[in-house]
Amino acid sequence: MNKCPITYESCEGKYAQNGLKYISRNLTDLKDLNYSAEEQRHEAARRATKMSIQGVQPKLSAILNIRQSKFEIVDFKGKYIIKPQHYAYPQLPENEDLTMKMASKCGIVTPIHGMVFSKDGSLSYFIKRYDRTGKNNKLHVEDFAQLARETRDTKYDYSVEKLIKLIDDNCTFPQIEKIKFFKRFLFNFLVGNEDMHLKNYSIISQNDKIELCPAYDFLNTSIVLGKDVEETALTLKGKKKNMTKSILKDYLGLERLKINQTVIDKTLKELLSALPSWFELIDSSFLKQDLKDDYKVLLENRIKLLDL
């Protein structure tokens, strides 16, 4: 039996039917990408000036051709983002897919995502674009670097405190969005994602409402970069590491986000309830065993620190 890279369940072919239906109810098969991992990286570099998605990880824009059962790489009007294996950092697609699945388990909204095989047998991560609706409609999205008038070069030069003000100033119902932000911040601390800079938060305008976008770019960067890393990309109470339970719960939750204790307790309970499923996902993921072990050790340490 094989393991489906979309659902992690056992399957006879490359993909479980549940995984294919998760992408589209009309999808019955999924062919390998026409490019190897190296070719995808080359294509991402070649097409970078034509696309609106950039960053450290190589990215390609794609559409899903249901009739031909495959993802097709395109320059414009893509509905999906494809991320191949990185040349320097091991198993980033497997890491990101796992972490995004963990986020879903605690109630964080995530777009449709999973992994697809490439022609060389490697796995690439795919995620559906949340800013595309219908055939040609594009929803208005701004990342927090744009809101703060910062650039790619200064996306780390900001504080969580100032980011909270951006939520207050730009969202239709800021208190609701600040509760979402609180859960996301705690989640990313727990899973070792220390790369949540300004461009990894965005707001979206839809249904006459401006709110936080669905989660994206969630992965455990700590197990990729090594042990001596920061714990948050943006400063919180002037710090990027050595976070404490008091800073995360009392200072961030109560003092800065102005969330009442009942909501804070509810958020922590939701994270606590998801913990067993997180460890199950890590064990069933496509990460190699050493990275699984590192992921679980970091998670256990952060759980103790947060006193969940």
N, C-alpha and C positions, 0 to 999 in steps of 0.2 A: 504493500500500500504506500502511496505517496502522501505528502502533506500539502494542502492548499495554501499558497502564499497570500491568499486574500482573507481566508477565515481561520487558518491554522488547523483545520480539521482534516482527518484522514480522507483520502479520495483515491479512486482507481486511476483516473487520468491525472493531468497536471493541475486541474482546478476542480473544486467541488461545485456542484450546481448551485448551492446556496451562495457561493462567492460570485459566480457569474450573474445570478439574479440580483445580488446586492448592487452590482454596477448598473445593470439594466435588465428589466424583466424580459426583454426580447433577446438577450444574449444567451446563446447555447454553447459557445466555444470561444476560446481566446487563443489566437496564434502568437507565437513569439514575436518580439520586436525585430524588425529587419536589420537592426544594428547591434554590434557587440558593445560592451561597456566602453572600450576605447573609442570606437566610432561615435558613440553617443556623446562622449566628452568633446570629441573633435567637432561634431555638428553643433553642439551647444556653443562652443567658442566661435565658430564660423557664423552662426545665426544671431549672436548676442546683440548686435546693433539693431536688428529688426524686431526684437522682442521687448516687451514691457516688463519682463521678470528677470531679475538679476540677483547676484549675491555670490557668496563664497562657493556654494555647491553648484556644480554645472546643472543647468536646467534646460529642458526642451518643452516646447508647446506642442500639444497633440489634440486630435479629435478621435472619438471612438467611432469607427466604421462598423456598425452592427452587422450590416449585410455581409461584409468580408471578415467579420470576427477578429478585428485587430485594431490596435492603436496606430494612427498615422501621424507622423511628425509634420507640423505645419509652421509657417512663419507668422500667419495672422489668423485671428478668430479662433484660437485654440480654446477648447473647453476643459482640458486637463493639463497638468504640469507633470513631466516625467523627470525623475532624478536618478541618474545611473550611479554605479559604484564610483567612489572617489579614488583618485590615483594614490593619495597619501594616507587617508584615514579609513580604517577598515570598517566595512559593513554599515555605512551610514544609512542606506535604504532600509536594512533590517532593523536598525536602531530607531529610525524615525517612525516606521510603520508600527512597531511595538509600542512606542511611547504615545503615539496618537491613539492607539487602541486602549491603552491604559487611561488616557484622558477621557475617552468616551464612557468608560466604566464608572466614573464618578460624576457623570452628568454634564461634563463640558462638551459643548456643541462642536462637532468636527465635521468637515465635509466627507463625502465618499472618498475612501482611500484604500490602498492595498499595494501589492507588488505583482509585477509581471515578469515573466522570463524573457531574457534577451537571446539572440541567436547563438551566443557563446555559452549559454547556460547560466549566466549571472542574473541576479535579480535587480530590477529597477523599481523604484518607488513611484507610484502615481497618486495624484490627488485631484479631485474635481475642483475646478475654479468656482468659488462661491459668488463671484462678481459677474457671472454670465447667466442670463436667463433667456429662454426661447431660442430662436435662431440667431438673432443679431443684437439682442438687447444687452447692454452693459450697465451694471449698477455703479453708482458713484462711490468710490472707495478712496480714502486718504489714510496713509500710515502716519504714525505719531511723529516721525521725523519731519514730515511735511507740515503737520499741525504746529510743531515746535520751531519750524523754520531752521531745522538742522539739516546736515548733509550726510551722505554715506561716511564721510571722514569723521563726522562728529556725533554719530549715532549712539556712541557710548558715553558721551560727555553730558550726562543729564542725570536727574535724580527721580526716584519713584515719587517723591513728594510733588515735584513739578508735573510729572505725568498725571497724577491724580487731578491736578487743576485742569489739565487738558480734557479729562473726562467731564468734569464739572462744566467747562465752558462750551463743549461741543456736542454732548449727547442730549437727546430729548428727555430721557429720564435717568439722570446721572446716578442716582442712588442705586437703581437696579444694576446699572453697568459697573458700579464700584463693587457690588457684591460679586458679580462675575469675575471682575479683576482680582479680587481677594482670593477666590478659589484657584484661579489660574496661577497666581503668584505662589501660593502655597504648594500647589501641584508641581510647578517647575522647580521649586526648592527641593521637594521630596525626591524627584527623579533626577536631580543633578543637571538640570538645564540652566547653565550659567550664561547663555547667549541670547537672552530675551532683551535685545536692544530696542531702540525706538522703532525700527523698521519691522520688527516682529509683532507689533501691535497695530491694529488698524480699526477705523470706523467705517461703517457702510450705511448708505441711505437707501431705505426701502420701506414701502408701506407707510409713507409719511412719518418715518421715524429714523433717527440716527442712533445707531447702537454699535457695540463692539462686533467686529467680524467674528465668524467662526474661528476656532483655534487653528493655527498653522505653525510650521517650523518648530514643533515640539520634539526634542530628542535629548538623550542623555549625553551631553557634551563632556561631562566630567570623566567618564570611562574612556573617552576618545583622546582627550588632551592630557590626562594624567592626574595624579593625586593633588599636586600643589596648584590648585586652581581657585578662582573666585567662585562665590556662590550665587552671585547675581550680577547681571551685566550693568545695571544702573544702581547707583548708590542708594541705600536706605539708611536713614539716620547717620549719613556720612560714611557708611561702610559698604564694602562689597564682599566681605567674608566674615567669618566668626559670628554668623547670625545666632540669635538666641530665641527661645520660646517667647520671652517678653517682647522682644523687638517685633517678631512676626505676628503675635496675637494682639498684644496690648497696644504697642506703638502703631503698627500698620493698621490693624483692624479697628480698634476703638478710637485712637487719637487722630490718625490721619484720614482714614476712610469714613469715619463717623458711623460705623456699623454697630448696631446694638449687640449686646452680649448674646441674646437669644439667637440672632442670625449667625454670629460667629460660631456658637456651639453647634448649630445646625450644619454649617459648612464643614466643621471638623468631623462631625458624625458621618457625613456623606463620604469624606475622604477615608475615614476609618472603615466604613462598610465596604469600600472598594478594595481594601488591601489584599484580602485573599485572592480576588480575581487578578490583581496585578501580578502576584507571584506565580499564579497559574499561567498567565500570559507569557511571562518571562521564560518559564520552563518550556512552553510549547512554541516559543518563537523560533526564528531562523538564525538567531545569533549563535556564534560558536560558544562552546561551554565556558571558556575563560571569561568571555564578555558577559555571559549570563551570570556567572558567579560574582564578577565585579559589580554588576548592576544590582544584584540582590544585597550585597554587603553595603553598598552606598545607601540603598533604600532603607535597609534596617537601621543604619546609623542615623539617618535623617528622621525616621519615625520616632526613634528614642529622643532625639533632640526636641522634636515638636510635641513629644509626650502624647502621642495618639494611642 
